[in-house]
Amino acid sequence: MKTRFFLLTFLFAAVCTLNVVAQSPYEIIPLPKSISMGKGNAFAVSENTVVSYSSKNNPEETKRIAGFLTDYINKQTGWNWQVKENCKKEAGDVVLQYDAAIQNDEGYSLVVNKKNVIISAKTPNGLFYGVQSLRKIIRDKSVTSLPSVIINDEPRFEYRGVHLDCARHFFPISFVKKYIDIIALHNCNRFHWHLTDDQGWRFEMKAYPELTEKGAWREETMVGHNFNQFDGKPYGGYYTQEQCREIVRYAAERFIEVIPEVDMPGHMQGALAAYPQLGCTGGPYKVWTQWGVSEDVLCAGNPKTIEFLHGVLDELTDVFPSEYIHLGGDECPKTRWAICPKCQTKIKELDFFTFKGISAENQLQSYLLADAEKYLANKGRKIIGWDEVLDGFVGPNTTIMSWRGIEGGSKAAKLHRNVIMTPTSNCYLNFYQSEDRDSEPISFDAFLPIYQVYSLEPVPEGLTEEEASYIKGCQANLWSEYITTGKQAEHMLLPRLAAICESQWMQPEAKNYDDFLNRLPALMNLYDNLKLDHGQVEKQK
């Protein structure tokens, strides 16, 4: 009887503990590395809470981060939190401070006791991620107390990317900023900005003004999935260099690096429409009005092509201070090159022939990319290419973005090249997120539910420990052929970005889909509070 009594008491206590955890405000995405509940009294949250910071280290950045926290909380709750400079931990304050003992540059600790909430980090980056966690904890004004807790957290990967295609459809600067804010909410630190393609050139070039005068505008756009039906409406737009600098500054304040992409030597019909002499046939060309892959690409045998690419890289690197410049290298048909006299002359000049299964034309693409890689290396920059660049020879400073599955990334890692994983099977958020397609905006004709997104493991099996170290992270991609508005972009991105950000942030053994689903409603409530459009969760069958 006594044994039964103790068993019932234990079960009751366990149920109570589970209920406390289930009702805990610490339902954070991405899930922190460790959350230890304390035993002391809770911290009382109110509209009069003050955010306090020390001016001893990084005063301007720390003040700005404190300002972010008050802006977030005030917007989410309607309160009026204030910022003050203060080295003391006064009762009722949320304190931002530095702690050199924290090893990871993006790591942080968040400690709640009866007196204070204390966010500590080694760097401003870490403080910023601690702030993101606190804003997800105090997601609305119904949260009036925080149980005692110790949270220690750090990311798994150094590269945590989100992509936006602004070439197929153009998004205003105001939305690009909003998109960056969404990226920051999910602890991501790279914004891959796709700026040029067959359907439009969106980056202002001083040396080549017709790229935006002509190349940024198409005469009409394909309707839905109908390759023979068009809307008859002129479409276009571009970003000035000053607007791009504005985006770089805006992102940097949120510890996000902007990586521009100018896709070459394929996907260049927007440029060819402006400068037809850069193509193999000489044109005429027009900015493409349909989706897919055009056979008209830059002429690799034309010396003016190298001159053009150097001019583009000069202005890109002047505007974008990023470590990486993305040069595409994907989906470049070699049809024109195979019969182009200039390209064939260049192949003979370089003594290219089919070698180890690599055609002379693929080596010609490697020649263009190698030239760009060397040119950027002299500027202290590196290139990223889609995994098609592996079809040729890959330079030592080229990072591979693996999209056609994970095989390309695995191959690159074995070649000791840095890798960013973004396989279509898990990371292409422009695919339908529900099987009920009538309830969803028109999308690519593919289905990617959130449970499949969550299953992403960026490090392939079969790599040695050294090879695995070349996997630098993963990325969510949003291609805009069928995404025409910012609201639609949000809908396609969310909540699936929440699933990807856990693969970017968490160690694989800590991931649990059922637990993720239990935490997701809190984040989706925050989406609603912030008036972000989002899809719904497709249940796993």
C-alpha positions in Angstrom: 0.0 0.0 0.0 2.8 2.4 1.0 4.7 1.6 -2.3 1.5 2.3 -4.3 1.1 5.7 -2.4 4.7 6.7 -3.3 4.2 5.7 -6.9 1.0 7.7 -7.2 2.7 10.7 -5.6 5.6 10.4 -8.0 3.3 10.2 -11.0 1.3 13.2 -9.8 4.5 15.2 -9.4 5.7 14.1 -12.9 2.4 15.2 -14.5 2.6 18.6 -12.7 6.2 19.0 -13.9 5.1 18.2 -17.5 2.3 20.7 -17.2 4.7 23.3 -16.0 7.0 22.7 -19.0 4.1 22.6 -21.4 2.9 26.0 -20.2 6.4 27.4 -20.0 7.2 30.6 -21.9 10.5 29.0 -22.9 9.0 27.3 -26.0 11.7 28.8 -28.2 12.6 28.2 -31.9 15.3 27.4 -32.6 15.5 25.4 -29.4 18.4 26.5 -27.2 21.3 24.1 -26.4 20.3 23.8 -22.8 17.4 25.1 -20.6 17.6 24.5 -16.9 14.6 25.5 -14.8 15.6 27.2 -11.5 14.0 27.0 -8.1 13.7 30.7 -7.2 10.7 33.0 -7.6 9.7 34.2 -11.0 10.7 37.6 -12.5 7.8 40.0 -12.8 7.5 41.5 -16.3 5.6 44.8 -16.7 5.3 47.8 -18.9 7.8 49.6 -16.7 10.6 47.1 -17.2 13.9 48.8 -18.1 16.6 47.4 -20.4 20.0 48.3 -18.9 23.4 48.0 -20.6 27.0 48.9 -19.8 28.9 51.3 -21.9 32.3 49.7 -21.1 32.4 47.5 -24.2 31.0 48.1 -27.6 28.8 50.9 -26.3 27.2 52.0 -29.6 26.4 48.4 -30.7 25.2 47.4 -27.3 22.9 50.5 -27.1 21.5 49.6 -30.5 20.9 46.0 -29.4 19.1 47.3 -26.3 17.1 49.5 -28.5 16.1 46.5 -30.7 14.9 44.7 -27.6 12.7 47.6 -26.4 11.3 48.1 -29.9 10.5 44.4 -30.3 8.8 44.2 -26.9 6.9 47.4 -27.2 5.6 46.4 -30.6 4.6 43.0 -29.4 2.9 44.1 -26.2 2.0 47.8 -26.5 4.2 48.5 -23.4 6.8 51.3 -23.1 10.1 49.7 -22.1 13.0 52.1 -21.9 16.8 51.8 -22.3 19.2 53.1 -19.8 23.0 53.0 -19.4 23.9 51.5 -16.1 26.6 49.2 -14.9 24.6 48.0 -11.9 22.0 45.2 -12.0 19.1 47.1 -10.4 15.9 45.1 -9.5 13.5 44.9 -12.3 16.0 45.4 -15.1 16.7 43.3 -18.1 20.5 43.5 -18.3 22.7 43.2 -21.3 26.4 42.4 -20.5 29.5 40.8 -21.9 31.1 37.6 -20.6 34.5 36.6 -22.0 34.0 33.1 -20.6 31.4 32.3 -23.3 33.4 30.6 -26.0 31.3 30.8 -29.1 31.2 34.2 -30.8 27.5 33.8 -31.4 26.7 32.1 -28.2 24.8 33.6 -25.2 23.3 32.9 -21.8 20.0 34.0 -20.6 19.4 33.9 -16.8 16.2 34.7 -15.1 15.9 35.2 -11.4 13.5 37.1 -9.1 15.5 40.3 -9.5 16.7 40.4 -13.1 16.8 39.0 -16.5 20.5 38.9 -17.6 21.6 38.3 -21.2 25.3 37.7 -21.4 27.5 37.1 -24.5 31.1 37.3 -25.7 30.2 39.5 -28.6 27.4 41.8 -29.8 26.3 39.1 -32.2 25.6 36.8 -29.2 23.8 39.5 -27.4 21.6 40.0 -30.4 20.6 36.3 -30.5 19.9 36.4 -26.8 17.6 39.3 -27.5 15.8 37.3 -30.2 15.1 34.5 -27.7 13.7 37.0 -25.1 11.4 38.6 -27.6 10.1 35.1 -28.5 9.6 34.4 -24.8 7.7 37.7 -24.2 5.7 37.3 -27.3 2.7 39.3 -26.1 1.4 41.2 -23.1 -0.1 38.1 -21.6 3.4 37.1 -20.4 3.7 38.8 -17.1 6.2 36.6 -15.3 9.2 34.5 -16.2 10.0 31.4 -14.2 13.6 31.1 -12.9 15.8 29.6 -15.6 19.3 29.3 -17.0 19.6 29.1 -20.8 22.9 28.5 -22.5 22.9 28.5 -26.2 25.1 28.6 -29.3 24.7 27.8 -33.0 25.9 24.6 -34.8 26.8 26.2 -38.1 28.5 29.5 -38.9 26.5 29.9 -42.2 22.8 30.2 -41.7 21.3 31.5 -44.9 18.0 32.6 -46.4 17.7 33.4 -50.1 15.3 35.7 -52.0 14.9 35.9 -55.8 14.2 39.5 -56.8 15.0 38.8 -60.5 11.9 37.0 -61.6 9.7 39.3 -59.5 10.8 42.6 -58.0 10.2 43.4 -54.4 10.4 47.0 -53.0 13.1 48.0 -50.6 10.6 48.2 -47.8 9.8 44.5 -48.2 13.5 43.5 -48.5 14.0 45.1 -45.1 11.0 43.3 -43.7 12.4 40.0 -45.1 15.7 40.7 -43.3 13.8 41.3 -40.0 12.2 37.8 -40.6 15.6 36.3 -41.1 16.9 37.9 -37.9 13.9 36.5 -35.9 15.0 33.0 -36.9 18.7 33.5 -35.9 19.9 33.5 -39.5 23.0 35.5 -40.4 23.2 35.4 -44.3 20.9 37.0 -46.8 21.5 35.6 -50.3 20.1 38.3 -52.7 19.5 36.9 -56.2 19.7 40.1 -58.3 20.0 39.0 -62.0 18.5 36.4 -64.3 17.0 35.8 -67.7 13.9 37.7 -66.6 15.5 40.8 -65.3 18.7 42.6 -64.2 18.0 44.4 -60.8 21.4 45.9 -59.8 22.3 49.3 -61.1 25.6 49.4 -63.0 27.4 52.7 -63.6 29.7 51.3 -66.3 26.8 49.5 -68.1 23.7 51.7 -67.6 21.6 49.8 -70.2 21.5 46.8 -67.9 18.8 48.6 -66.0 17.5 50.9 -68.7 16.7 47.8 -70.9 17.7 44.7 -69.0 15.5 45.4 -66.0 12.2 45.4 -68.0 10.3 42.6 -69.7 7.4 43.2 -72.1 5.1 40.7 -70.4 5.1 37.7 -68.0 4.0 34.1 -68.4 0.7 33.3 -66.8 0.7 30.5 -64.3 2.1 27.2 -65.6 1.1 28.1 -69.2 4.2 28.5 -71.3 2.1 29.8 -74.3 0.0 32.3 -72.3 1.2 35.8 -71.2 -0.4 38.7 -69.3 0.6 41.4 -71.8 1.7 43.8 -69.1 5.2 45.4 -69.0 7.1 44.5 -65.8 10.3 45.5 -64.1 12.3 47.4 -61.6 15.8 47.6 -60.2 17.7 48.7 -57.1 20.1 51.7 -57.2 23.5 51.2 -55.7 22.6 53.5 -52.9 19.5 51.4 -52.1 21.7 48.3 -52.1 24.1 50.0 -49.6 21.1 50.9 -47.5 20.1 47.2 -47.4 23.7 46.3 -46.5 23.6 48.7 -43.6 20.2 47.6 -42.4 21.2 43.9 -42.5 24.6 44.6 -40.8 22.9 46.3 -37.9 21.1 42.9 -37.4 24.3 40.9 -37.8 23.3 39.7 -41.2 25.7 39.6 -44.2 24.2 40.3 -47.6 25.6 38.0 -50.3 24.7 39.3 -53.8 24.3 36.9 -56.7 24.9 37.8 -60.3 24.3 34.5 -62.1 26.7 33.7 -64.9 27.5 32.6 -67.6 24.0 31.2 -68.0 20.8 32.9 -66.8 22.1 36.1 -68.5 19.4 36.9 -71.1 18.5 40.1 -69.1 22.1 41.3 -69.7 22.1 40.1 -73.3 19.0 42.1 -74.1 21.0 45.2 -73.1 24.3 44.2 -74.6 23.7 41.7 -77.4 27.4 41.7 -78.5 28.1 39.6 -75.3 26.2 36.6 -76.7 27.3 34.0 -79.1 24.8 34.9 -81.9 24.8 38.6 -81.4 21.0 38.6 -80.9 18.7 40.3 -81.0 17.7 39.2 -77.5 14.9 40.2 -75.3 14.4 40.0 -71.5 12.8 36.6 -71.1 9.1 36.5 -70.4 8.8 32.8 -69.5 10.4 30.6 -66.9 12.9 27.8 -67.4 16.5 27.7 -68.9 17.5 29.8 -71.9 20.1 28.5 -74.3 21.4 32.0 -74.9 24.3 32.6 -72.5 27.4 34.8 -72.3 29.9 34.1 -75.1 32.9 32.5 -73.3 35.2 33.1 -76.3 34.6 36.9 -76.5 37.3 39.0 -74.7 34.6 41.6 -74.0 32.8 39.0 -71.8 35.8 38.9 -69.4 35.9 42.7 -69.5 32.2 42.9 -68.7 32.4 40.4 -65.8 35.3 42.3 -64.3 33.3 45.5 -64.5 30.4 43.9 -62.8 32.6 42.5 -60.0 34.2 45.9 -59.5 30.9 47.6 -58.8 29.5 44.6 -56.8 32.4 44.6 -54.5 32.3 48.4 -54.1 28.7 48.2 -52.9 28.6 44.8 -51.1 31.4 44.3 -48.5 30.5 40.6 -48.1 33.2 37.9 -47.8 31.3 36.0 -50.6 30.1 37.0 -54.0 27.7 34.4 -55.5 28.3 33.8 -59.3 25.8 31.1 -60.0 27.3 28.8 -62.6 24.1 26.8 -62.7 22.0 25.6 -65.6 24.2 26.9 -68.4 23.5 25.0 -71.6 26.6 24.6 -73.8 24.5 24.4 -77.0 25.7 27.8 -78.3 29.3 27.3 -77.3 29.5 24.0 -79.2 28.9 25.8 -82.5 30.2 29.3 -81.7 33.4 30.1 -83.6 34.7 32.3 -80.9 34.1 29.7 -78.1 35.7 26.9 -80.2 38.7 29.1 -80.9 39.1 29.8 -77.2 38.9 26.1 -76.5 41.7 25.4 -79.0 43.7 28.3 -77.6 43.4 26.9 -74.1 44.1 23.3 -75.3 40.9 22.0 -73.8 39.6 18.5 -74.7 37.4 16.0 -73.0 39.4 15.0 -69.9 38.3 12.6 -67.2 34.7 12.9 -68.5 34.7 16.7 -68.4 33.9 18.1 -71.8 35.9 21.0 -73.3 32.8 23.2 -73.0 32.5 22.5 -69.3 36.1 23.4 -68.9 35.4 26.6 -70.7 32.9 27.5 -68.0 35.5 26.6 -65.4 37.9 29.0 -67.2 35.4 31.9 -66.8 34.8 31.0 -63.1 38.5 30.6 -62.4 39.1 34.0 -63.8 36.4 35.5 -61.6 37.7 33.7 -58.6 41.2 35.0 -59.1 39.9 38.5 -59.8 37.9 38.5 -56.6 40.7 36.9 -54.6 42.8 40.0 -55.4 40.1 42.0 -53.7 40.0 39.7 -50.7 36.8 38.0 -51.7 35.6 34.5 -52.4 33.0 33.0 -54.7 30.0 30.8 -54.2 28.7 28.6 -57.1 25.8 26.3 -57.5 26.8 22.6 -57.6 27.0 22.5 -61.4 30.4 24.1 -61.1 31.5 20.6 -60.0 30.9 19.5 -63.6 34.3 21.2 -64.4 37.3 22.1 -62.3 36.8 23.9 -59.0 39.1 26.6 -57.7 40.4 26.5 -54.1 38.4 29.5 -53.0 35.1 28.4 -54.4 32.3 27.4 -52.0 29.7 25.0 -53.4 26.0 25.6 -52.8 24.5 22.1 -53.2 21.0 22.2 -54.5 20.5 19.1 -56.7 20.5 16.9 -53.6 23.3 16.5 -51.1 25.6 14.5 -53.4 27.3 17.6 -54.8 28.0 18.9 -51.3 29.4 15.5 -50.3 31.7 15.5 -53.4 32.8 19.0 -52.7 33.6 18.2 -49.1 35.7 15.3 -50.2 37.6 17.8 -52.4 38.1 20.0 -49.3 35.9 22.7 -50.7 33.5 24.6 -48.4 29.9 23.6 -48.8 26.5 25.2 -48.1 23.6 22.7 -48.2 20.4 23.7 -49.9 18.9 20.6 -51.5 15.5 21.0 -53.2 14.3 18.0 -51.2 14.3 20.1 -48.0 15.1 23.7 -48.7 13.1 25.0 -51.7 10.3 26.9 -50.0 8.7 28.0 -53.3 7.2 24.5 -53.5 3.7 23.9 -52.3 3.5 23.4 -48.6 0.1 21.7 -48.6 -1.4 18.9 -50.6 -4.6 21.0 -50.8 -3.2 23.1 -53.6 -6.5 24.9 -54.2 -6.1 26.5 -50.8 -2.5 27.7 -51.6 -1.1 30.3 -53.9 0.1 29.0 -57.2 3.6 27.6 -56.9 6.2 25.3 -58.4 4.6 22.0 -59.2 6.2 20.2 -56.3 5.2 19.5 -52.6 7.4 20.2 -49.7 5.7 19.8 -46.3 7.2 21.2 -43.1 8.0 17.7 -41.7 10.2 17.1 -44.7 11.9 20.5 -44.3 12.6 19.6 -40.7 14.2 16.3 -41.6 17.2 18.1 -43.2 20.6 16.9 -42.0 23.2 19.1 -43.7 26.2 16.8 -43.0 25.9 13.7 -45.3 26.8 10.2 -44.1 30.1 8.8 -45.1 32.3 11.8 -44.6 35.3 11.7 -42.4 35.5 14.2 -39.5 37.8 16.4 -41.5 35.5 16.3 -44.6 32.5 17.0 -42.5 34.2 20.2 -41.2 33.8 21.7 -44.8 30.0 21.7 -44.4 29.6 25.3 -43.3 25.8 25.4 -43.0 22.6 25.3 -44.9 20.1 27.7 -46.5 16.4 28.2 -47.3 15.7 29.3 -50.9 12.7 31.2 -52.2 12.5 31.5 -55.9 9.9 34.0 -57.2 8.6 32.8 -60.5 5.2 32.4 -59.0 5.7 34.8 -56.0 4.5 38.2 -57.0 4.0 40.0 -53.7 5.7 40.3 -50.3 2.6 38.9 -48.6 2.9 35.8 -50.8 6.6 35.5 -50.1 5.9 35.5 -46.3 3.2 32.9 -46.8 5.6 30.6 -48.6 8.5 31.2 -46.2 6.7 30.8 -42.9 6.5 28.6 -40.9 8.8 26.4 -42.9 11.8 28.7 -42.2 11.3 27.8 -38.5 12.0 24.1 -39.4 15.1 25.0 -41.4 16.5 27.3 -38.7 16.6 24.4 -36.2 18.8 22.4 -38.7 21.0 25.5 -38.9 21.2 26.1 -35.1 20.8 22.8 -33.3 22.9 19.7 -32.9 21.2 16.8 -34.8 20.8 14.6 -31.8 18.7 17.3 -30.1 16.2 17.7 -32.9 12.8 16.2 -32.3 9.9 16.9 -34.7 7.1 16.2 -32.2 8.8 18.6 -29.7 9.2 21.2 -32.6 5.5 21.0 -33.3 4.7 21.6 -29.6 6.8 24.7 -29.7 5.7 26.0 -33.1 2.3 27.4 -32.0 4.0 30.0 -29.8 6.1 31.2 -32.7 3.1 31.2 -35.1 1.3 33.3 -32.5 4.1 35.8 -32.7 3.8 35.8 -36.5 0.2 36.7 -36.1 1.1 39.4 -33.6 3.6 40.8 -36.0 1.0 40.6 -38.9 3.2 38.2 -40.9 1.4 36.0 -43.4 2.1 32.3 -43.1 1.0 28.9 -44.2 -0.4 26.1 -42.0 1.3 23.0 -40.8 0.7 20.0 -43.0 0.3 16.9 -40.8 2.6 14.0 -41.5 0.8 11.0 -42.8 
